[in-house]
Amino acid sequence: MEEAARIKSLPPYLFARIDEKVAEAKAKGIDVISLGIGDPDLPTPEHICQKAAKEVFNPEHHRYPSYVGMPEYRQAVAKYYQQRFNVALDANKEVVSLIGSKEGIAHIAWCYLNPGDVALVPDPGYPVYSIGTTLTDSEAYRMPLLEENGFLPDFSAIPPEVAQKAKLLFLNYPNNPTAAVADAAFYQQAIAFAKQYDIIICHDAAYQEIYFDGYKPISFLEVAGAKDVGIEFGSLSKTYNMTGWRIGWAAGNARVIEALGRVKSNIDSGVFQAVQVAAIEALLAPQDCVADMRHIYTERRDILIDGLNAMGWKLAKTKATIYVWAKVPPGFTSSSFAEFVLEKCGVIVTPGNGYGEYGEGYFRISLTIGTERLKEAIARMQANLGTVKFS
Ligand SMILES: *Cc1c(COP(=O)(O)O)cnc(C)c1O
């Protein structure tokens, strides 16, 4: 049977491909250090696991959960927004649970895009924005994130005829893969643009709690007018090392949240309630575990950035996320550099072009590996690359 046209061009998910490369290299006996994966290596904090372990035995949780999330879970999300951002959310109408934010990001396209419509997606960017869009037979218009613009999209560069066809605008700060951050002035611009063209903003805030050196990201929903035009996707995955648990949320504009909940209630049946109760514990218990994690990532970031800069890179310290985004040395493409460091150094980096054409010329490395292995990776790169001269 022939596959549907919409999935014929669908590549294997970027990280599934990288997993294959790791397996191949390991089979050859190479001691591979992977700096390629955006999945925290640290375990979920103990108090969250304990809560879940207890809740697993509660028979109330063994039945189908509420489609849109337990009221207590949605209230916990609202309370987090109130305490952290001073944003008031109606837990009944402005919050919906997600099976990880990736799920909601993919399904929001089903809510608003008809064939031929346009979604504006960042390039480089998390692949799910454009893949969710193309699965609805709609067009992803790629907004370049350029280094000279601080990796923020330039809305004035989007042709008006494209903006007129656009229904969704995906944004993601702190940003994967570039580690860039956005301020209120940028979100104000985005909101004004969305109002001018009647576009829904979908802000992906997966890295909102992973920040360094006294910098603290704001929420898109803090900015005046945000709730008129958009929603924010939140995730427990990176904040609490819970990628395997599959839980997140969308919060913001009530009509958009209702539409997303309606689509979801017809195709999935929500999140295991024991996981929701664990997530409530994560959000409302003291946040020391998150502070500890930020310290660990700060130390790793310093090893990586100082190490690369000692070799000739000129990277500024990142303010947030678990990534470092850097130019490949002269003479390499993203792919040839990723291949070179795998073959010569046994180190996996993610080629920047995997995130879109404007990622070409860059590579991404993740802070999801212990300090000793990070130092080893840097030492191997230093031994094989020597001093790198950027013009
Ligand atoms: C990791 C990540 C997510 C989180 O996905 P979950 O489905 O919540 O685990 C969302 N967006 C970006 C950009 C990410 O890197």
Ligand as a Chemical Component Dictionary entry (heavy atoms), coordinates in Angstrom:
data_LIG
# 
_chem_comp.id                   LIG 
_chem_comp.type                 NON-POLYMER 
_chem_comp.pdbx_formal_charge   0 
_chem_comp.three_letter_code    LIG 
# 
loop_
_chem_comp_atom.comp_id 
_chem_comp_atom.atom_id 
_chem_comp_atom.alt_atom_id 
_chem_comp_atom.type_symbol 
_chem_comp_atom.charge 
_chem_comp_atom.model_Cartn_x 
_chem_comp_atom.model_Cartn_y 
_chem_comp_atom.model_Cartn_z 
_chem_comp_atom.pdbx_ordinal 
LIG C1 C1 C 0 12.213 19.363 24.713 1  
LIG C2 C2 C 0 11.360 20.345 23.997 2  
LIG C3 C3 C 0 9.991  20.365 24.200 3  
LIG C4 C4 C 0 9.361  19.483 25.249 4  
LIG O1 O1 O 0 8.715  18.434 24.755 5  
LIG P1 P1 P 0 7.839  17.522 25.692 6  
LIG O2 O2 O 0 6.918  16.912 24.725 7  
LIG O3 O3 O 0 7.136  18.397 26.692 8  
LIG O4 O4 O 0 8.755  16.543 26.347 9  
LIG C5 C5 C 0 9.225  21.300 23.516 10 
LIG N1 N1 N 0 9.804  22.202 22.707 11 
LIG C6 C6 C 0 11.129 22.241 22.532 12 
LIG C7 C7 C 0 11.708 23.282 21.673 13 
LIG C8 C8 C 0 11.939 21.289 23.153 14 
LIG O5 O5 O 0 13.258 21.331 22.939 15 
# 
loop_
_chem_comp_bond.comp_id 
_chem_comp_bond.atom_id_1 
_chem_comp_bond.atom_id_2 
_chem_comp_bond.value_order 
_chem_comp_bond.pdbx_ordinal 
LIG C1 C2 SING 1  
LIG C2 C3 SING 2  
LIG C2 C8 DOUB 3  
LIG C3 C4 SING 4  
LIG C3 C5 DOUB 5  
LIG C4 O1 SING 6  
LIG O1 P1 SING 7  
LIG P1 O2 DOUB 8  
LIG P1 O3 SING 9  
LIG P1 O4 SING 10 
LIG C5 N1 SING 11 
LIG N1 C6 DOUB 12 
LIG C6 C7 SING 13 
LIG C6 C8 SING 14 
LIG C8 O5 SING 15 
# 
